[in-house]
Amino acid sequence: MGVLMRRTRIAPNVAAAACAALLLLPAAAAVPAAAATTPRTAAAAPAAAQGRGELVSVKRLYRLATPRKVAAELRSSGFDAGAVRYGVDAYRLEYRTVDPHGRPTTASGLLALPRGREGRLRAVSFAHGTGSHKSDAPSMRRHGFLPSPSLTYASAGFAAVAPDYLGMGTSPGLHPWMDVPSETTASLDMLRAARAVVPLERKVAVTGFSQGASAALGLARSLQAGEDRWFRLGALAPVSGAYDFGGTELKALLGGELEPKSSVVYAAYTLVAFNRLHDVYDSPKQVFKGNARHIEALFDGRHTGRQIMAGTPGTVKQLLTDEGMRMLERPTGEFAAALRTASSVCDGWAPRVPTRLYLAGGDQEAAVENTAVCRAELRRRGADVPVVDVGPVDYEDSRHLGSNVAATASIVRWLLSDPR
């Protein structure tokens, strides 16, 4: 999840609030087109497996030629610039992957590289929080909250690899929100595509924020299980995740424990997105009050966060019918099974690498109890993982977003100390 909350005012590039890092940035702020350039041609790269992870295209998006320019960019976006050592070149990769049903499709993502750094680079895979519009993705933004973590890692000397997710960026179709299996395949295949562009070390540092925290855990499990012939898990640091999404998170959301307006968007997105894959309801009128088809249509990838905020009611009770509330409180059948999958990212395994779980106390979008649940599950499997509370940090009036800003600064320092 990961909500871009803005409770008191609207900045030029940020809207009022939204769900799961709902990055409410106007579509006009997207990255301008740039000439296609590759730091290394696909033909010269190590042979990639046919199909999944195959590089389709590389487009240079922008260049921050000096460390000073990167530092200025980060500071203007509210991010720490203390680890900046290099300029950065940013590219959009398009690559082959699979959809939630295993059918071939394409996806996009941001590859940010340190200028002048020679030899193999260590990759940092960063999975972003939720967006509403297809352009709410790292490779589609030039400034602000979305690309800043990648710029942070790249300017410190890492290869920052940030998938846009299915249905986001230039990927066709609708986004399968909180579908951890497809987030995992899109993230792993993005790493493979990045390796076709630049030489990468085997060990990958994996991180992600909010919705992306669950995606990061999915990728980490797949890497540790040896699902790629080259890449291995090197370190893991998810931030402010709704790890127990179908349990702790939905209970807090429906119980009024989280910020009301973001809870409305979370609840609506849950039903709409899961219905696309799992036939949760027959008609939107079953679950939404008022103009139910309008609520459903808001999550088509063409509406901005502002439009979603304006088009939804103020409370969950005003949003959901009795049946809609029951479906979320007591899910059954395929919906219940899908929620269990989304809630099991910490279950049944233990990372065998340096790991930290980041949060911000007082987070009103991702219940902090999610992290306690995750830590307990990992501990049962033998991994006593520390929790790092970054404190009362706000970004655009959101403790949730602030956790990503503060955690990014902490994680890059941690990785530079060589945890692996």
C-alpha positions in Angstrom: 0.0 0.0 0.0 1.4 3.5 0.7 -0.7 6.5 0.7 0.3 9.9 -0.6 -1.7 11.9 2.0 -2.0 15.7 1.9 -4.6 16.8 4.5 -4.4 20.5 4.6 -3.4 21.8 1.1 -2.5 20.7 -2.4 0.9 21.3 -3.8 1.5 21.7 -7.5 2.7 18.1 -7.9 0.8 16.4 -5.1 -2.9 15.9 -4.6 -4.9 15.8 -1.4 -4.7 12.2 -0.3 -5.0 8.7 -1.6 -4.5 5.1 -1.2 -1.5 2.9 -0.7 1.1 5.5 -1.6 -1.5 6.7 -4.0 0.7 9.0 -5.8 -1.6 11.8 -6.7 0.4 13.6 -9.2 -1.2 15.3 -12.2 -0.6 13.4 -15.5 1.0 16.5 -17.0 4.0 16.1 -14.7 5.1 12.9 -16.5 8.6 12.5 -17.9 8.9 14.1 -21.4 9.9 11.8 -24.2 13.6 11.5 -24.9 15.8 10.1 -27.6 16.4 6.3 -27.3 19.9 5.7 -26.0 21.5 2.7 -24.4 24.5 2.7 -22.2 25.1 -0.8 -23.6 23.2 -2.5 -26.4 21.1 -5.5 -25.7 23.1 -7.4 -28.3 26.2 -6.9 -26.3 24.6 -7.9 -23.0 24.7 -11.4 -21.5 22.3 -13.7 -23.3 18.8 -13.3 -21.7 16.3 -16.1 -21.4 13.8 -15.9 -24.2 10.5 -14.4 -23.1 10.5 -13.3 -19.4 12.9 -10.5 -18.8 13.8 -10.0 -22.4 14.6 -6.4 -23.1 12.2 -4.7 -25.6 13.5 -1.1 -25.6 15.6 1.4 -23.7 14.9 5.1 -23.7 17.1 7.7 -21.9 14.8 9.9 -19.9 17.1 12.5 -18.4 20.6 13.1 -17.1 21.7 14.8 -13.9 25.3 15.2 -15.0 26.9 16.0 -11.6 26.5 15.1 -8.0 25.5 18.7 -7.2 22.6 18.5 -9.7 21.4 15.2 -8.1 21.7 16.7 -4.6 19.7 19.7 -5.7 17.0 17.5 -7.2 16.7 15.4 -4.1 16.5 18.3 -1.8 13.9 20.0 -3.9 11.8 16.8 -3.5 12.3 16.7 0.3 14.8 13.8 0.2 18.1 13.6 1.9 21.2 14.1 -0.3 23.9 13.1 2.2 24.8 9.9 0.3 25.2 11.6 -3.2 28.5 10.7 -4.8 27.7 10.5 -8.6 25.6 12.1 -11.3 22.8 9.9 -12.6 21.5 8.8 -16.0 17.9 7.6 -16.0 16.4 5.2 -18.5 13.0 3.7 -19.1 13.2 0.0 -19.9 10.4 -2.0 -21.5 10.6 -5.7 -21.2 8.7 -9.0 -21.5 7.0 -10.5 -18.5 3.8 -12.4 -17.7 0.4 -11.2 -16.5 -1.4 -12.7 -13.4 -2.6 -15.6 -15.5 0.9 -16.4 -16.9 0.2 -15.0 -20.3 2.9 -13.0 -22.1 2.8 -9.2 -21.7 5.1 -6.3 -21.4 6.0 -3.9 -18.5 8.2 -0.9 -17.9 10.4 0.5 -15.2 13.1 3.0 -14.3 16.8 2.1 -14.4 18.9 4.8 -12.8 22.7 4.5 -13.1 25.6 6.3 -11.5 27.6 8.3 -14.0 31.2 7.3 -14.3 31.0 4.2 -12.1 32.8 1.3 -13.9 32.5 -2.4 -13.6 29.6 -4.5 -12.3 27.1 -2.6 -10.2 25.1 -3.8 -7.3 21.4 -3.6 -8.0 18.9 -2.1 -5.6 15.4 -3.1 -6.5 12.9 -0.6 -5.2 9.2 -1.3 -5.4 7.0 1.8 -5.2 3.7 2.5 -3.5 0.3 2.5 -5.1 -0.7 4.9 -7.8 -4.0 5.6 -9.5 -3.0 6.9 -12.9 -0.9 4.9 -15.3 1.7 7.7 -15.1 2.0 7.3 -11.3 5.1 5.1 -11.8 8.9 5.7 -11.4 9.7 5.8 -15.1 6.9 8.2 -15.9 8.0 11.0 -13.5 10.8 13.5 -13.8 10.6 15.1 -10.3 9.3 14.4 -6.8 8.4 11.5 -4.6 8.3 8.7 -7.2 11.8 8.8 -8.7 13.6 10.1 -5.6 14.4 6.8 -4.0 16.0 5.5 -7.2 18.0 8.7 -7.6 19.2 8.3 -4.0 20.5 4.7 -4.6 22.0 5.5 -8.1 23.8 8.6 -6.9 25.3 6.5 -4.1 26.8 4.1 -6.6 24.2 1.5 -7.1 22.1 0.5 -10.1 18.6 1.5 -9.1 16.0 -0.8 -10.6 12.4 0.2 -10.1 9.5 -1.7 -11.8 6.4 0.3 -12.7 4.3 -2.8 -12.2 1.8 -4.4 -14.6 -0.8 -2.0 -15.9 1.3 1.0 -14.9 3.8 3.0 -16.9 3.7 1.8 -20.5 2.4 -1.6 -19.6 -1.0 -2.5 -21.2 -4.2 -3.2 -19.4 -5.3 -2.6 -15.8 -3.1 -2.7 -12.7 -3.6 -5.8 -10.6 -3.3 -4.0 -7.3 -1.9 -5.9 -4.3 -1.4 -9.0 -6.4 1.9 -10.1 -4.9 2.6 -12.9 -7.4 2.5 -10.6 -10.4 4.3 -7.9 -8.6 7.0 -10.5 -7.9 7.3 -11.6 -11.6 7.3 -8.0 -12.8 10.1 -7.1 -10.3 12.3 -10.1 -11.1 11.9 -9.7 -14.9 12.8 -6.0 -14.5 16.1 -7.1 -12.9 16.7 -9.4 -15.9 16.0 -6.6 -18.3 18.4 -4.3 -16.4 21.1 -6.9 -16.7 20.8 -6.7 -20.4 21.7 -3.1 -20.2 24.4 -2.9 -17.6 26.6 -5.5 -15.9 25.2 -6.3 -12.5 26.5 -8.2 -9.5 24.7 -11.4 -8.4 23.5 -10.2 -5.0 20.6 -7.8 -5.1 19.5 -5.4 -2.3 15.7 -5.4 -2.2 13.5 -2.7 -0.8 10.1 -1.2 -1.4 7.5 1.1 0.2 4.0 0.4 1.3 2.4 -1.7 -1.5 6.0 -2.1 -2.6 7.0 -3.5 0.7 4.9 -6.6 0.0 6.3 -6.7 -3.5 9.8 -6.5 -2.1 9.2 -9.5 0.1 7.8 -11.4 -2.8 10.9 -10.7 -4.8 13.2 -11.5 -1.9 11.6 -14.9 -1.5 11.9 -15.7 -5.1 15.6 -14.7 -5.2 16.4 -16.7 -2.1 14.6 -19.7 -3.6 16.9 -19.5 -6.6 14.2 -18.7 -9.1 16.7 -16.8 -11.2 19.9 -18.4 -12.5 22.0 -15.3 -11.9 20.6 -13.1 -9.2 20.6 -13.9 -5.5 19.2 -12.0 -2.5 21.8 -9.9 -0.8 19.9 -7.7 1.7 16.2 -6.8 2.4 14.7 -3.6 3.8 10.9 -3.1 3.2 9.2 0.1 4.4 5.8 0.6 6.0 4.1 -2.4 4.5 0.6 -3.8 4.9 2.1 -7.2 5.2 -1.1 -8.7 6.8 -3.3 -7.0 4.3 -6.4 -9.2 4.6 -6.2 -9.3 8.4 -4.5 -6.5 10.3 -4.8 -3.8 7.6 -8.4 -4.4 6.5 -9.5 -4.7 10.2 -7.9 -1.4 11.1 -9.3 0.2 7.9 -12.9 -1.0 8.5 -12.7 -0.3 12.2 -12.0 3.4 11.8 -8.4 3.2 13.1 -6.8 4.7 10.0 -7.3 8.0 8.2 -10.9 8.0 7.0 -10.5 9.3 3.4 -7.5 7.0 2.6 -9.5 4.1 4.1 -12.3 4.9 1.6 -9.9 4.6 -1.3 -8.2 1.5 0.0 -11.6 -0.2 0.5 -12.8 0.7 -3.0 -9.5 -0.3 -4.7 -9.5 -3.6 -2.8 -12.9 -4.6 -4.1 -12.4 -3.3 -7.6 -8.9 -4.7 -8.2 -9.6 -8.1 -6.6 -12.9 -8.4 -8.5 -11.0 -8.2 -11.8 -9.0 -11.3 -11.0 -11.3 -13.2 -8.6 -15.0 -12.3 -9.4 -15.7 -10.9 -6.0 -19.1 -9.4 -6.9 -21.5 -9.6 -9.8 -22.3 -5.8 -10.0 -20.7 -2.8 -8.4 -24.1 -2.0 -7.0 -23.7 -5.0 -4.7 -20.8 -3.4 -2.9 -20.9 0.4 -3.5 -23.6 2.9 -2.6 -24.7 5.7 -4.8 -23.2 5.9 -8.3 -21.5 2.5 -8.0 -20.4 2.2 -11.6 -18.7 5.6 -11.2 -16.8 4.3 -8.2 -15.6 1.3 -10.1 -14.6 3.4 -13.2 -12.3 5.6 -11.1 -9.8 2.8 -10.9 -9.3 2.4 -14.7 -5.7 3.8 -14.8 -6.9 7.0 -16.5 -8.1 8.9 -13.4 -5.8 10.9 -11.2 -5.6 10.8 -7.5 -7.4 14.1 -7.3 -10.3 12.7 -9.3 -10.5 9.6 -7.1 -10.6 11.8 -4.0 -13.2 14.0 -5.4 -15.3 11.1 -6.7 -15.5 9.0 -3.5 -17.4 9.7 -0.2 -15.8 10.7 3.0 -16.2 7.5 5.1 -16.2 3.8 4.5 -19.8 3.6 5.7 -20.8 6.1 3.1 -19.0 4.0 0.4 -20.0 0.4 1.1 -23.3 -1.4 1.1 -24.0 -3.9 3.9 -22.9 -6.6 1.5 -19.7 -4.8 0.5 -18.8 -4.4 4.2 -19.5 -8.1 4.8 -17.3 -9.1 1.9 -14.4 -7.2 3.4 -15.0 -8.2 7.0 -15.7 -11.9 6.3 -14.4 -12.8 2.8 -15.1 -16.2 1.4 -14.1 -18.4 -1.5 -11.7 -17.2 -4.1 -11.6 -13.7 -2.6 -10.6 -15.1 0.8 -7.9 -17.2 -0.9 -6.5 -14.2 -2.8 -6.4 -12.1 0.4 -4.6 -14.9 2.2 -2.0 -14.8 -0.6 -1.6 -11.0 -0.2 -1.3 -11.5 3.6 1.3 -14.3 3.5 4.5 -12.4 2.3 6.1 -13.0 5.7 4.8 -16.5 6.3 6.7 -19.8 5.8 10.2 -18.5 5.2 13.0 -16.5 6.8 15.5 -14.3 4.9 19.1 -15.6 5.3 20.6 -12.1 4.6 20.8 -8.8 6.5 17.2 -7.7 6.9 15.5 -4.7 8.5 11.8 -3.7 8.7 11.2 0.0 8.6 8.1 2.0 9.8 7.1 5.3 11.3 5.2 5.2 14.5 1.8 6.9 14.1 1.4 5.9 10.5 -2.3 6.4 9.6 -2.4 4.6 6.3 -0.5 1.3 6.9 -1.2 0.1 10.4 2.1 -0.4 12.3 0.8 -3.7 13.7 1.4 -5.1 10.2 5.2 -4.9 10.9 4.8 -6.6 14.3 2.9 -9.5 12.6 5.6 -9.8 9.9 8.4 -9.7 12.4 6.8 -12.4 14.5 6.3 -14.7 11.5 9.9 -14.3 10.4 11.1 -14.9 14.0 9.2 -18.2 14.1 11.3 -19.3 11.1 14.5 -18.3 12.8 15.1 -14.7 11.6 15.2 -12.2 14.4 14.7 -9.1 12.3 15.1 -5.7 13.8 12.4 -3.1 13.3 13.7 0.5 12.6 11.2 3.2 13.6 12.2 6.3 11.7 10.2 8.5 14.1 7.6 11.3 13.7 8.5 12.2 10.1 6.0 13.8 7.8 6.1 14.4 4.0 3.3 16.6 2.6 1.5 16.2 5.9 1.7 12.4 5.8 3.5 10.3 8.3 3.2 7.4 5.9 5.0 9.1 3.1 7.5 10.5 5.5 8.5 7.0 6.5 9.7 6.4 2.9 11.7 9.6 2.8 13.5 8.9 6.1 13.9 5.2 5.5 15.5 5.8 2.1 18.2 7.9 3.7 18.8 5.2 6.4 18.8 2.3 3.9 21.3 3.8 1.6 23.7 4.4 4.5 23.1 0.8 5.6 23.8 -0.6 2.2 27.0 1.5 1.9 28.2 -0.2 5.1 28.2 -3.4 3.0 25.4 -5.6 4.5 25.1 -8.8 2.4 
